[in-house]
Amino acid sequence: MNRRKWKASEEILRLFQSIGRASLLYDIQDSHSGNMAIRIKDEAGEDQIIITATGSQKGDLEPDQICFLSATDTDYGYYKASSETDIHARVLSLEGVGASIHAHTKDLAVVTFDDADKPNQPSDFIPIDPLGYYHLGGHIHVDWVAVPSGSLEMAEVIPKRLADHPVTVIQTHGTFARGRTLKEAFFLICLANNAGAVVRQAKKQGVDVEAARQKIRSDPDSLFSFRPDAYTVGGDERCDFPEEAEILKEFKKSGARIFESRLSPFHTGSMSVRGVNDLLYAPKASMPREVGGPLLKLPLAADSSDSPELGLHKMIYAETDFQTIMHCYIPEAEAHSRFRYPGQEEAQGRIVPIDAEGSFLYLVIPVVPAKVDTETLIRLLHDYKVVVVRGGGVWAVGHQSLSEVLHHPSSLREICLYRIGALEQGLDLRKMEPKKAKRW
């Protein structure tokens, strides 16, 4: 093998290993499940498919578990490659597709189950969170097949679905996603499972998910804060402040923790640190340790080209003395923002901790509607340091470091988990909430 081809293989191996480990950390694979594939041109200009070997551990891939296949010769290497290689080959033949992933997205799988007589055509899955709704085209196709593992029926259904939508589900088996790159396919499949997690957690609390879906489908832009930034391909290695060793370390640690603690799906959310005339900004805040994301140094002054995400960071800094900001999409918080007590017509405007540590840190955490005005949001951040925006994620601020501000979304997720757990046991949250919180 010549030097150039070996270098390319090393890069591909590292890519597959890092995404494989990230998928295991994010709990969308078991030790051996799923598969990943990309399509590239080899040194001779011929199309080549690279795919994980059948039965390989995606979190611990070895070099000999990455199979290099001809895109046209189905005899070369297929004995070792995934049993779903034919499916991936057809998906990778779609226009603009460079990568595909199959994962066991447990949250999404559970909420797409049904007990109808088979064969049947399951209902599409409709996300109720902004990431899932906008990035996944408003819905995800769900199909039942007689043999849900490497069958000819799957090889026909899945590419057809992915020709029009980025993600599709085979009922009881898992999710398939396609992207321009392997990172983008992983991004999309993480969003799909996150959308399933939001719905699953909402149902645990008795939220009328179908009513929420009807409202969202009729006018999504009024029920979500803003359309999330489009996913960008490339530039994840960019770092505009390599000389800032301590701050750089904080960004990488916080980004890894956001991902590993499921505070926001892969490459979503944002975080920033304020400077005198600039801000240091991570537009893909949820960053696994081996994958990373762009770290930018941008003017602090507002600019007409700023995205809504970046623009809100700048507006908060312009009106406050905060030094750090973090924006995450916590599925438990999004689900719990829709909770209402029996007999109430409107969702709660605050989350009250029932656990000891949560109550020590916060008497209440405000919940505001998607279209909350910036002045109100900033005032609440000044008073509470963390705010849940229904249909818009969680915003948190700090005066010192990213580590300080990270504590808020991390604590909030636990607070929501405790409350949802109490509801699952049939307990009355109002009896468990501290009395002083009622006056807050």
N, C-alpha and C positions, 0 to 999 in steps of 0.2 A: 504494500500500500504506500503510495507516494506521500510526501510531507503535507501537501495541500489537502488531500482527501482525509488524512488522519486528523488534521486540525479541524476540518468541518465536522468530522465524526465526534471529536471531543466536545465541540460546542453543542452539537445536537444531544449528546449524552447528558451534558450538564443541564440543558433545558428540560429534557424529559425527567431527569431525576428531581429537579427542583419543583416542577409542577406536580410530579407524582407524590412527593413528600407533602406538598401543600394540600393536595386533595385528601390525603390521609388525615392531616391536621384538622382540616375543615369538616371532616367526618362525612364526606360524600363518597368514600370508598371503604370497603373492609380491607383486610390485609392483602387479598388477591383479586379483588373485583375490578371491573371496568377495563378500559383500554384507551389509548391515545394514538393519534396518527397525524402525520404531516405529509405534504406533497412538495417536493423540491425538484430542481433540475440538477442532474449530476454533471461531472466535468465534461461529458460528451454532449451535453445539452438535452439529454433524454430525461423524461419525467420519471421520478422515482418516488415510491411511497415508503415511508419509514413508520413503523408501527411497533407497539409493545408486543412481546411474546405472550402466547397463551399461558395462563396460570402464573404470570410474573407478579411479584409484589411491587405495586406502583410506588410505595413509600421507600423501597430499598432496591431500586433497579440496578442490575449489573450490566456491564457493557454487552455481554452476549444475549441479553434479553431485549435488545433493540434490533429489530429486523429490518433490513434494507431490501425492498422488493421492487421488481419491475412494475410499472403502472399498467403494462399491457399484457405481460406474460403471467398468467395465473398459476403456473407451475413452480415459479422460482421463489423459494423461501416460504411458501404458504404452509408447509407442514409444521412450521414452528410458530408462525404468527398467530395472532388472535383468531378465535373462531368466527369473529365478526369482521374479518378483513374485507370480505366482499362488500359489506355494508359501507365501511369506511372508504373503500375505493370508489364506490358510486357517489358518495357524498363529496369526496375530494375532486370529483370530475365536474362538480357544479361550478358555474362561472364565479370567479372571485374568491373561491374557497381554498384556503391553504392549510387548514387544520380541522380536525374533528376529535371529539371526546365523547366517550360513554361513561357515565358514572351512576352509582347507586345513591341517588339523591333521596335520602330517607324521608325528609319532611315533605317533599313534593310527592313522593310515592304514596305516603299515607293519605294525603288529602285528595288524591286522585283514585283511590280505591272505590269500588262499588260492589254491591252484592246482587246485581241483576243477573238474570239468566243469560248464559253465553250460547252463541256469539251475540255481541251487542256493540253498539257504537257509544263509547263513553262521552260525556260532556267535555267540552273544552274547559281548561282551567283558566280562570280569570284572576289575575293578581289584584290586590287591593293596596299595594304599596307603590310609590312612584318609580323606584328602580325597576321593578318587575314589569309594571304597566308600560312604561315608555321604552325601555331597552328591548323588551321581548314582544313588542308589537301588539300589546293589548290583550293577548290571549295565547295559550299554549295548546296545541293539538294533543289529544290523548287517544291512543288506539289500543284496542284489544287484539291480540293475535293468538292463534291456537298454539303455536310453539314460540314462546317469547325468548328465544336464545339462538341467535345465529341462523335463523330460518330464512328460506326464500321469501316468505311473506314479509318479514322484517326488511329484507334487502330491497323490496319493492316499495313498502310504505314509507320508510324513514327518509330516503333521499327525496321522495315526492314532497313530504312535509317540510324538509329543510330547504327546499328550493324557494319557498315563500316565507318561511319563518326561521329565526336563528336557533330555536330550541324545540324539541318535540319529546313526548313521553310515550313509552310503551308500558301500558298498565301492568303493575305488579313486578316490572323488571327494572326500569330505570329511565334515565334521560340521555338524549343525544343532543349535542350542540356542535355547531360549525362556526368557524371564524376565519378571518384573514390570516391570523397567526394562532399558535397554540395558546398564548396568553389570552388572546381575545376569546377563544373558545372556552377557556377556563373561567374567565370573567363572566361569560353568559351563563354557564352552567351553575356557577355559584349564585348568580342572581335568581336563577330559576328555583334553586333550593331555598334561598332566602324568602322568595315570594311564598313558597309552600309553608315555611316556618311561620310567617306572619299570619297566614290564614289558619294554620293549625293552632297557634296560640290564641288567636281571636275566638275560635270555636270553643276552646276550653273555658272561656269566660262567658259564653252565652251570647257573644256578639252576633247580630243578624248579618252574616256575611253576604247573603244574597241581596239584601237591601242595600248594603254598601256597594256591591258590584253594580247594581242597577244605577245608582247615583253617579258612580264613577264613569260608567260607560256613556251616560247621557251628557256629561260635561266634565271630563277629567281635569281640564286646566283650572277649573274653579275649586277643585278638591285637593289638588297637589300644589305645593309651594311654587315650584318651577320645574321645567324639564331638566333632568340631570345632564351634565356635560356629555357630549358624545365620546365614546371610547376612542382614544388615540393609539395608533400603532407606531411603535418605535419611540426612541428617546427616553426609555426607562433608565438608561445608564447616566443620563445627564445630571450633573451636580454643579451648581453655580457657585458653591461656597466650600470647596474642599479644604481651604485653610482654616475653617471654623470647626476644629476637631471635636470640641465638646458638644456644640449644638448639632453637628452632623451625627454624632453618636446618639443624641437624644431623639432625633428624627427617626433613625433606624430602629432604635429600641421601641419607641412608641408605635411606629408603623407595624412592627412585628407583633406587638401586644394587641393592637386593634384587630389584626387578622386572627391571631391564635385564640383570642378571647371571644371571637364572634361578635365584636362590637360593630362591625360593618363588613359586608362581603368584599371579596378580593378586588383591589384597585378602585374602591369607592370611598366616599367621604373626602375630607380635606383637613389639613392642619397648617398652622402658620405661627411664626414668631416675628414680632415687630422689631424693626430697627429704627434708626433716626429718619431716614428718607426712603427706606426700602422695607420690604417684608420678605422673609424666607418662607417659601410656600411649597407644600406637597399636595398636588392636585389628585393624587391616587393614594390617599392616606393609608389604606389597608394594604400593607406590603409584607409578604412573607420574607423571612430573613435572607433566603437565597435568591429571591426574585427582584425585590426592590421596586423602585419607581422614581420618576423624575423629581428632583429637588431644585427648585427655582429661586432665583433672587429677582424680585420684581419691584418696580416703583410703588411706593406707598400711596401715591396720589391716584385718585380714580381716573379711569380711562374709558372712553366710549366702547373700546373693544373688549372690555372685561366681561367674562361670563357672569351670570347671576350668582354662581357660587363664589367666585373670586371677588365680585363686587360687594357681596355682603361682608366678607372679611374686612375689606377696606372701609366700609361704612361703619362697622363696629369700632375699628381703630380710630376713625375720625371723630367719633363722638364719645370716646372713653379713654381711660388710661390703662386698659388691659394690655398685657404683653404677649399673650398666647391665646389662640382660638383653635377649637377642634369641632368638626362636624362629622357625625357618624350616623349610620342607619341601623339602629339596634332593632332586630325583629320583635323582641318582647315589648319594647317601648312603643313601637308603632302599633302593635296589636292592642296593648293596654290603653293607648290613647283613645280607643273607641269604646272602652268599657263604660257601662252605665249600671247603676244600681237598679234593682227591680222597682218598677213604677215610675222611673225617671224617663223623660222624653229625650233629653240631651246627654251626650257623653260627658264624663267628668272633666272639669277644668283643672284638675290637679291630681297628682299621685301622692298618696300619703304612705310613707314607709311603715311596715308593721314589724320589721326586724330590728334588733337592738342597734346594730351598727348604722343601718340606714337612718333610724330615728335620731341617732346621735349627730349624724352629719347634716340631715335635712328634716325640718318639720314637714315641709311639703315641697313638691316639685311641680311647677306650673305646666299646664298643657294648653296650648293655644291653637286656633284654627290655622289651616294652611296659608291663608292670605292675611295673616297678622301683619300689621304695619310695622315698619322697621323701628320706629320710635318706641312702640310698646315692647317689641322683642328686646331691644337694647336696655330698656328700663328693667325688664324682668331679669335679664342676664346680670345687670348691676346688683339686683337685690338677691338673686338666688344662685347665680353662677352656672346654672344648667337649666335648659328649657326644652321641653318636648314640643315639636311642631307636628300636629296631626297631618300626615301626608307630606312631611318635609324633613324628617330626621330629628336628630338631637344636636343642639348647639350648646357648647360649654366654653367657658373662658377662665383665664387665670392671670395672675399678676407676676408670676415668676418663670416657671419652666413648663415644658410640655409634659413632664412627669406630673406636675401639679394638676394640670387641666385634664390629663388622662384619667385621674381618679374619679372624676364626675361621671362620665359615661360608663365606666367600669362598675361603679357603685350602683348606678341607676339600673343596669341590667339585672343585678342581683336583687334589688328592691322589687322589680317587676316579677322576677321569677318566684320570689317568696309570696307575693300577692296572688299570682296565678295559681301557685301550688295550694294556697289556702282555699281558693275558690274551687279547685278540683276536689277538695275534701268536703265541700259543702259548708264551709265556715262563713260566718257573717263578718266581712271585712270591717264594717262600721263598728263592731264591738271590739275589734282588735286595734283600731287606729288610736293613737294617743289622744286623750281628751283635749290637750292644749292645741293640737293641730286643727281642731274644729273652729278655733277662734282666730286662726292665722289668716 
